[in-house]
Amino acid sequence: MEEGVSTTVGLSDRCPYRRPFGADFAACPAFEVVVFVPLDTRHQALPAVLSCHHLHSREHRPSRAFYPACALGTAADRVAYARRRRPGWKAGGPAQPPPGAC
């Protein structure tokens, strides 16, 4: 199994990667880092965490539970997105282009 991939079986748009993402995370071809700064109940900033621009929570209707979903869709959709955004991208290559490449 690929490092950083969850063994949870579920919905096709479910993000399979463990969170929070590390600074060197490169397992997902569509990963686009965003810095999330959560607030406590007093509106004081908590430590920042790295997240993905495409990561959303969705409700699984039958169970009414929420799960981490990729807004792009399935694993195949994430690969297609990477190929559109970064021509020449190949599976197994870096998930993010070098800074300033896009």
Buried (B, 14 or more C-beta within 10 A) or exposed (E): EEEBEBEEEEEEBBBBBEBEBEEEBEBBBBBBEEEEEEEEEEEEEEEEEBBBEBBBEBEEEEEEEEBBBBBBBEBEBBBBBBBEEBEEBEEEEEBBBEEEEE
